Amino acid sequence: MTMSTATDTPGRRSGARKVRLDTEMILAAGLAVASETRSNEFSAKALGIRLGVDPSAIYRHFRSKSHLMEALLDELQQRALSNVTADPADWRDRIMQLAVGTLTAYCEHPSIAAEAMVLTTHGPGELGAIELLLDALDRAGLPAEAVVQHYGILSSYMLSTASGIARARIESGELNPENIDSPWFDGPVLADPRTHPQIARFTAQISELRDRETYLLGVNTLLDAAEQAAARATEQAAARTR
């Protein structure tokens, strides 16, 4: 692990307190900053203050802020993976546990989650999540091409929706990362029933939608689709052998 020495502010006199930084220390502090500031914007300045160094010292270990965010995002993905305890044979349970772990980790660190759809980490967390999804969908009985297609759909849905929920909660003023039972819509859905009759018809039900419940319903719906596709593929293969 790379080590370096950095003074806590530039230009201090000789003998000022020095902090020995390493990658693990920076990432741990970054996660703490992201969980405490409850912001959709990650602050390198706040990270420097927490570490007791000038922010420029952080970039002796990371090429850029983007590189730092990739590493932090991969840490979240590793946390999501740690939520998966089901046996590999229970492929649906494993995907659902990953989905719950992803939503939880993202809501606890919204400024990192905001980068989920624009950054590719290539780290152990991302690779582990990809491997888990591919293995689970393969165990579901999907043909190889369909495994990859359903992986793409599931992965995109989980990352984008969990990230969007995390961002929306901060913007709506929800500060408790453990309360993921927040409303899907911020306030009532207002529309003129003469021009939007279906909105008027379902407005009460729409207002009752909750973030976590709706997110998991989406995951379950995608898993149902995977099961149905696997069943069709099995039937087609059986028909060809008759």
C-alpha contacts under 8 A as a table, 3 or more apart, distances in Angstrom:
res1	aa1	res2	aa2	distance
1	M	22	D	6.88
1	M	23	T	7.15
2	T	22	D	5.91
2	T	23	T	7.01
2	T	61	H	7.38
3	M	20	R	6.76
3	M	21	L	5.94
3	M	22	D	5.02
3	M	23	T	7.95
4	S	20	R	5.63
4	S	21	L	5.64
4	S	22	D	6.87
5	T	18	K	6.67
5	T	19	V	5.93
5	T	20	R	4.54
5	T	21	L	6.31
6	A	18	K	5.94
6	A	19	V	5.62
6	A	20	R	6.36
6	A	21	L	7.19
6	A	53	V	6.45
6	A	54	D	7.83
6	A	57	A	6.07
7	T	10	P	6.62
7	T	12	R	7.82
7	T	16	A	7.06
7	T	17	R	6.59
7	T	18	K	4.73
7	T	19	V	6.24
7	T	52	G	7.91
7	T	53	V	5.80
7	T	54	D	7.19
8	D	16	A	7.91
8	D	17	R	6.88
8	D	18	K	6.32
8	D	19	V	6.83
8	D	51	L	7.92
8	D	52	G	4.76
8	D	53	V	3.41
8	D	54	D	5.46
9	T	12	R	6.34
9	T	52	G	7.71
9	T	53	V	5.71
9	T	54	D	5.01
10	P	54	D	6.64
12	R	16	A	6.37
13	R	16	A	6.10
19	V	51	L	7.72
19	V	52	G	7.00
19	V	53	V	7.03
21	L	25	M	6.42
21	L	26	I	6.98
21	L	58	I	7.94
22	D	25	M	5.40
22	D	26	I	6.37
22	D	61	H	7.30
23	T	26	I	5.18
23	T	27	L	6.20
23	T	61	H	6.42
24	E	27	L	5.25
24	E	28	A	6.15
25	M	28	A	5.24
25	M	29	A	6.18
26	I	29	A	5.17
26	I	30	G	5.97
26	I	51	L	7.52
26	I	58	I	7.34
27	L	30	G	4.88
27	L	31	L	6.20
27	L	71	A	7.43
27	L	72	L	6.15
27	L	75	E	7.93
28	A	31	L	5.32
28	A	32	A	6.36
29	A	32	A	5.00
29	A	33	V	6.13
29	A	47	L	6.64
29	A	50	R	6.87
29	A	51	L	6.92
30	G	33	V	5.10
30	G	34	A	6.15
30	G	47	L	5.97
30	G	72	L	7.08
31	L	34	A	5.10
31	L	35	S	6.17
31	L	72	L	6.96
31	L	109	H	7.02
32	A	35	S	5.19
32	A	36	E	6.14
33	V	36	E	5.24
33	V	37	T	5.95
33	V	46	A	6.97
33	V	47	L	6.30
33	V	50	R	7.63
34	A	37	T	5.72
34	A	38	R	6.56
34	A	39	S	7.27
34	A	42	F	6.58
34	A	108	E	7.80
34	A	109	H	5.02
34	A	110	P	6.94
34	A	111	S	6.03
34	A	112	I	6.86
35	S	38	R	6.03
35	S	108	E	5.46
35	S	109	H	4.82
35	S	110	P	7.57
38	R	109	H	7.31
38	R	110	P	6.82
38	R	111	S	7.55
38	R	170	I	6.63
38	R	175	L	6.66
39	S	42	F	7.00
39	S	110	P	6.51
39	S	111	S	5.70
39	S	170	I	6.46
40	N	110	P	5.57
40	N	111	S	4.08
40	N	112	I	7.72
40	N	114	A	6.63
40	N	167	R	6.09
40	N	170	I	6.91
41	E	111	S	4.98
42	F	111	S	5.07
42	F	112	I	6.78
43	S	46	A	5.21
43	S	47	L	6.42
44	A	47	L	4.91
44	A	48	G	6.15
44	A	55	P	6.07
44	A	65	K	7.84
45	K	48	G	5.06
45	K	49	I	6.29
45	K	54	D	7.79
45	K	55	P	5.67
46	A	49	I	5.07
46	A	50	R	6.22
47	L	50	R	5.12
47	L	51	L	6.23
47	L	55	P	7.16
48	G	51	L	5.11
48	G	52	G	5.85
48	G	53	V	5.02
48	G	54	D	5.47
48	G	55	P	4.58
48	G	58	I	7.36
49	I	52	G	4.93
49	I	53	V	6.24
49	I	54	D	7.36
49	I	55	P	7.82
50	R	53	V	7.89
53	V	57	A	6.57
54	D	57	A	5.71
54	D	58	I	7.72
55	P	58	I	5.51
55	P	59	Y	7.45
56	S	59	Y	5.51
56	S	60	R	7.39
57	A	60	R	5.56
57	A	61	H	7.83
58	I	61	H	5.84
58	I	62	F	6.64
59	Y	62	F	4.62
59	Y	63	R	5.79
59	Y	64	S	6.20
59	Y	65	K	7.67
60	R	63	R	7.13
62	F	65	K	7.27
62	F	67	H	5.82
62	F	68	L	5.68
63	R	66	S	7.98
63	R	67	H	5.94
63	R	68	L	7.64
64	S	67	H	5.13
64	S	68	L	6.39
65	K	68	L	4.94
65	K	69	M	6.11
66	S	69	M	5.05
66	S	70	E	6.18
67	H	70	E	5.09
67	H	71	A	6.43
68	L	71	A	5.23
68	L	72	L	6.28
69	M	72	L	4.99
69	M	73	L	5.93
69	M	112	I	6.70
69	M	115	E	7.43
70	E	73	L	5.14
70	E	74	D	6.17
70	E	119	L	6.34
70	E	120	T	6.84
70	E	121	T	4.94
71	A	74	D	5.13
71	A	75	E	6.37
71	A	121	T	6.64
71	A	123	G	7.47
72	L	75	E	5.04
72	L	76	L	6.57
72	L	112	I	6.80
73	L	76	L	5.12
73	L	77	Q	6.39
73	L	112	I	5.93
73	L	113	A	6.89
73	L	115	E	7.47
73	L	116	A	7.01
73	L	121	T	7.22
74	D	77	Q	4.91
74	D	78	Q	6.21
74	D	121	T	6.03
74	D	123	G	5.99
74	D	124	P	7.08
74	D	125	G	5.01
74	D	126	E	6.07
75	E	78	Q	5.07
75	E	79	R	6.34
75	E	125	G	6.49
76	L	79	R	4.99
76	L	80	A	6.26
76	L	102	T	7.60
76	L	105	A	5.91
76	L	106	Y	7.22
76	L	125	G	7.52
77	Q	80	A	4.97
77	Q	81	L	6.23
77	Q	102	T	6.82
77	Q	105	A	7.86
77	Q	125	G	4.70
77	Q	126	E	6.07
77	Q	129	A	7.25
78	Q	81	L	5.00
78	Q	82	S	6.30
78	Q	124	P	7.19
78	Q	125	G	4.25
78	Q	126	E	7.52
78	Q	128	G	7.71
79	R	82	S	5.10
79	R	83	N	6.87
79	R	101	G	7.09
79	R	102	T	7.87
79	R	105	A	6.81
79	R	125	G	7.93
80	A	83	N	5.43
80	A	84	V	7.48
80	A	98	L	5.80
80	A	99	A	7.76
80	A	100	V	7.64
80	A	101	G	4.08
80	A	102	T	4.82
80	A	104	T	7.76
80	A	105	A	6.37
81	L	84	V	5.49
81	L	98	L	5.95
81	L	101	G	6.90
81	L	125	G	7.18
81	L	128	G	7.30
81	L	129	A	6.63
82	S	85	T	7.52
82	S	101	G	7.77
83	N	97	Q	6.07
83	N	98	L	6.40
83	N	100	V	7.86
83	N	101	G	5.45
84	V	94	R	5.78
84	V	95	I	7.99
84	V	97	Q	5.19
84	V	98	L	5.80
84	V	101	G	7.75
85	T	94	R	7.15
85	T	97	Q	7.71
86	A	90	D	6.28
86	A	93	D	6.23
86	A	94	R	5.51
86	A	97	Q	7.95
87	D	90	D	5.41
87	D	91	W	7.69
87	D	94	R	7.43
88	P	91	W	5.81
88	P	94	R	7.02
88	P	136	A	7.17
89	A	136	A	7.92
89	A	139	R	7.14
90	D	93	D	5.48
90	D	94	R	6.36
91	W	94	R	5.18
91	W	95	I	6.41
91	W	136	A	4.62
91	W	137	L	7.16
91	W	139	R	6.64
91	W	140	A	6.83
92	R	95	I	5.27
92	R	96	M	6.18
92	R	136	A	7.18
92	R	223	L	7.11
93	D	96	M	5.06
93	D	97	Q	6.04
94	R	97	Q	5.12
94	R	98	L	6.22
94	R	132	L	7.91
94	R	136	A	7.39
95	I	98	L	5.05
95	I	99	A	6.13
95	I	132	L	7.72
95	I	133	L	6.66
95	I	136	A	7.19
96	M	99	A	4.94
96	M	100	V	6.21
96	M	216	L	7.72
96	M	219	V	7.27
96	M	220	N	7.76
97	Q	100	V	5.15
97	Q	101	G	6.06
98	L	101	G	5.02
98	L	102	T	6.01
98	L	129	A	7.85
99	A	102	T	5.15
99	A	103	L	6.31
99	A	158	M	6.43
99	A	216	L	7.52
99	A	219	V	7.51
100	V	103	L	5.26
100	V	104	T	6.14
100	V	216	L	7.74
101	G	104	T	5.16
101	G	105	A	6.05
102	T	105	A	5.28
102	T	106	Y	6.03
102	T	158	M	7.58
102	T	159	L	7.68
102	T	162	A	6.90
103	L	106	Y	5.20
103	L	107	C	6.09
103	L	158	M	7.99
103	L	162	A	4.97
103	L	163	S	7.66
103	L	166	A	7.83
104	T	107	C	5.30
104	T	108	E	6.27
104	T	177	P	7.78
104	T	178	E	7.62
104	T	180	I	7.86
105	A	108	E	5.21
105	A	109	H	6.35
106	Y	109	H	5.13
106	Y	110	P	5.54
106	Y	112	I	7.34
106	Y	113	A	4.99
106	Y	162	A	6.53
106	Y	163	S	6.30
106	Y	166	A	5.96
107	C	110	P	5.43
107	C	113	A	7.60
107	C	162	A	7.67
107	C	163	S	7.81
107	C	165	I	7.35
107	C	166	A	4.55
107	C	167	R	7.96
107	C	169	R	7.95
107	C	177	P	5.50
107	C	178	E	7.85
107	C	180	I	7.59
108	E	166	A	7.89
108	E	177	P	4.92
108	E	178	E	7.44
109	H	112	I	5.66
109	H	113	A	6.22
109	H	166	A	7.84
110	P	113	A	4.81
110	P	114	A	6.04
110	P	163	S	7.34
110	P	166	A	5.16
110	P	167	R	5.86
110	P	170	I	7.55
111	S	114	A	5.34
111	S	115	E	7.49
111	S	167	R	7.68
112	I	115	E	5.72
112	I	116	A	7.37
113	A	116	A	5.27
113	A	162	A	7.90
113	A	163	S	5.17
113	A	166	A	6.97
113	A	167	R	7.80
114	A	117	M	7.47
114	A	163	S	5.65
114	A	164	G	7.48
114	A	166	A	7.68
114	A	167	R	6.58
115	E	118	V	5.51
115	E	119	L	5.93
115	E	163	S	7.94
116	A	119	L	5.85
116	A	120	T	7.87
116	A	159	L	6.21
116	A	160	S	7.12
116	A	163	S	6.52
117	M	159	L	6.61
117	M	160	S	6.10
117	M	163	S	7.87
120	T	126	E	7.94
121	T	126	E	6.42
122	H	126	E	6.15
122	H	127	L	6.49
123	G	126	E	5.54
123	G	127	L	6.13
124	P	127	L	5.09
124	P	128	G	5.73
125	G	128	G	5.13
125	G	129	A	6.22
126	E	129	A	5.20
126	E	130	I	6.25
127	L	130	I	5.12
127	L	131	E	6.09
128	G	131	E	5.09
128	G	132	L	6.10
129	A	132	L	5.09
129	A	133	L	6.23
130	I	133	L	5.29
130	I	134	L	6.13
130	I	151	Y	7.97
131	E	134	L	5.25
131	E	135	D	5.98
132	L	135	D	5.21
132	L	136	A	6.02
133	L	136	A	5.12
133	L	137	L	6.11
133	L	151	Y	6.25
134	L	137	L	5.28
134	L	138	D	6.03
134	L	147	V	6.44
134	L	148	V	7.07
134	L	151	Y	6.29
135	D	138	D	5.06
135	D	139	R	6.17
136	A	139	R	5.10
136	A	140	A	6.30
137	L	140	A	4.88
137	L	141	G	6.94
137	L	142	L	6.42
137	L	147	V	5.59
137	L	150	H	7.56
137	L	151	Y	7.32
137	L	226	A	7.53
138	D	141	G	5.51
138	D	142	L	5.66
138	D	143	P	7.43
138	D	144	A	7.32
138	D	147	V	5.98
139	R	142	L	7.50
140	A	226	A	7.50
140	A	227	E	6.52
140	A	230	A	6.69
141	G	227	E	7.85
141	G	230	A	5.20
141	G	231	A	7.72
141	G	234	T	7.85
142	L	146	A	5.81
142	L	147	V	5.62
142	L	226	A	7.34
142	L	227	E	7.92
142	L	229	A	6.83
142	L	230	A	4.54
142	L	233	A	7.02
143	P	146	A	5.29
143	P	147	V	6.14
143	P	230	A	7.30
143	P	233	A	7.12
144	A	147	V	5.09
144	A	148	V	6.70
145	E	148	V	5.48
145	E	149	Q	6.42
146	A	149	Q	4.91
146	A	150	H	5.96
147	V	150	H	5.40
147	V	151	Y	6.01
148	V	151	Y	4.98
148	V	152	G	6.22
149	Q	152	G	5.21
149	Q	153	I	6.46
150	H	153	I	5.07
150	H	154	L	6.03
150	H	226	A	6.76
151	Y	154	L	5.20
151	Y	155	S	5.86
152	G	155	S	5.29
152	G	156	S	6.01
153	I	156	S	5.35
153	I	157	Y	6.12
153	I	222	L	7.97
154	L	157	Y	5.18
154	L	158	M	6.08
154	L	219	V	7.18
154	L	222	L	6.80
155	S	158	M	5.29
155	S	159	L	6.07
156	S	159	L	5.42
156	S	160	S	5.88
157	Y	160	S	5.44
157	Y	161	T	5.71
157	Y	219	V	7.78
158	M	161	T	5.46
158	M	162	A	5.81
158	M	219	V	7.41
159	L	162	A	5.46
159	L	163	S	5.94
160	S	163	S	5.17
160	S	164	G	5.97
161	T	164	G	4.99
161	T	165	I	6.10
161	T	215	Y	6.98
162	A	165	I	5.17
162	A	166	A	6.23
162	A	215	Y	7.55
163	S	166	A	5.16
163	S	167	R	6.28
164	G	167	R	5.18
164	G	168	A	6.01
165	I	168	A	5.13
165	I	169	R	6.08
165	I	211	D	6.84
166	A	169	R	5.39
166	A	170	I	6.73
167	R	170	I	5.46
167	R	171	E	6.41
168	A	171	E	5.05
168	A	172	S	6.05
169	R	172	S	5.16
169	R	173	G	6.28
169	R	174	E	5.06
169	R	175	L	7.50
169	R	182	S	7.53
170	I	173	G	5.15
170	I	174	E	5.55
170	I	175	L	6.57
171	E	174	E	7.60
172	S	186	D	7.02
174	E	177	P	7.84
174	E	182	S	7.78
176	N	179	N	5.52
177	P	180	I	6.79
179	N	182	S	6.85
180	I	211	D	6.52
180	I	212	R	5.82
181	D	210	R	5.74
181	D	211	D	5.89
181	D	212	R	5.80
181	D	213	E	7.63
182	S	210	R	5.62
182	S	211	D	5.60
182	S	212	R	7.63
183	P	186	D	6.39
183	P	207	S	7.31
183	P	208	E	7.06
183	P	209	L	6.00
183	P	210	R	4.45
183	P	211	D	5.76
184	W	207	S	7.52
184	W	208	E	7.93
184	W	209	L	5.35
184	W	210	R	4.85
184	W	211	D	4.84
184	W	214	T	7.69
185	F	188	P	7.17
185	F	189	V	7.63
185	F	206	I	7.71
185	F	207	S	6.46
185	F	209	L	7.38
187	G	207	S	7.40
188	P	203	T	7.43
188	P	207	S	5.92
189	V	199	I	7.60
189	V	203	T	6.03
189	V	206	I	7.60
189	V	207	S	7.01
190	L	200	A	7.91
190	L	203	T	7.94
191	A	195	T	7.75
191	A	196	H	6.22
191	A	199	I	6.77
191	A	200	A	6.59
192	D	195	T	5.65
192	D	196	H	5.83
192	D	197	P	7.47
192	D	200	A	7.27
193	P	196	H	4.89
193	P	197	P	4.40
193	P	198	Q	7.62
193	P	199	I	7.25
193	P	200	A	5.22
193	P	201	R	7.98
194	R	197	P	5.93
196	H	199	I	5.50
196	H	200	A	6.46
197	P	200	A	5.07
197	P	201	R	6.06
198	Q	201	R	4.84
198	Q	202	F	6.17
199	I	202	F	5.30
199	I	203	T	5.48
200	A	203	T	5.27
201	R	204	A	7.88
202	F	205	Q	5.41
202	F	206	I	6.12
203	T	206	I	5.05
203	T	207	S	6.13
204	A	207	S	5.19
204	A	208	E	6.54
205	Q	208	E	5.13
205	Q	209	L	6.82
206	I	209	L	5.45
209	L	213	E	7.52
209	L	214	T	6.63
210	R	213	E	5.52
210	R	214	T	5.93
211	D	214	T	5.40
211	D	215	Y	6.07
212	R	215	Y	5.16
212	R	216	L	6.17
213	E	216	L	5.34
213	E	217	L	6.06
214	T	217	L	4.99
214	T	218	G	6.28
215	Y	218	G	5.22
215	Y	219	V	6.54
216	L	219	V	4.98
216	L	220	N	6.12
217	L	220	N	5.10
217	L	221	T	6.07
218	G	221	T	5.06
218	G	222	L	6.32
219	V	222	L	5.20
219	V	223	L	6.26
220	N	223	L	4.98
220	N	224	D	6.11
221	T	224	D	5.05
221	T	225	A	6.31
222	L	225	A	5.02
222	L	226	A	6.31
223	L	226	A	4.93
223	L	227	E	6.24
224	D	227	E	5.11
224	D	228	Q	6.19
225	A	228	Q	5.08
225	A	229	A	6.11
226	A	229	A	5.08
226	A	230	A	6.15
227	E	230	A	5.08
227	E	231	A	6.20
228	Q	231	A	5.07
228	Q	232	R	6.24
229	A	232	R	5.13
229	A	233	A	6.18
230	A	233	A	5.08
230	A	234	T	6.23
231	A	234	T	5.11
231	A	235	E	6.24
232	R	235	E	5.09
232	R	236	Q	6.12
233	A	236	Q	5.11
233	A	237	A	6.13
234	T	237	A	5.15
234	T	238	A	6.16
235	E	238	A	5.09
235	E	239	A	6.13
236	Q	239	A	5.04
236	Q	240	R	6.34
237	A	240	R	5.26
237	A	241	T	6.65
238	A	241	T	5.33
238	A	242	R	6.68
239	A	242	R	5.42
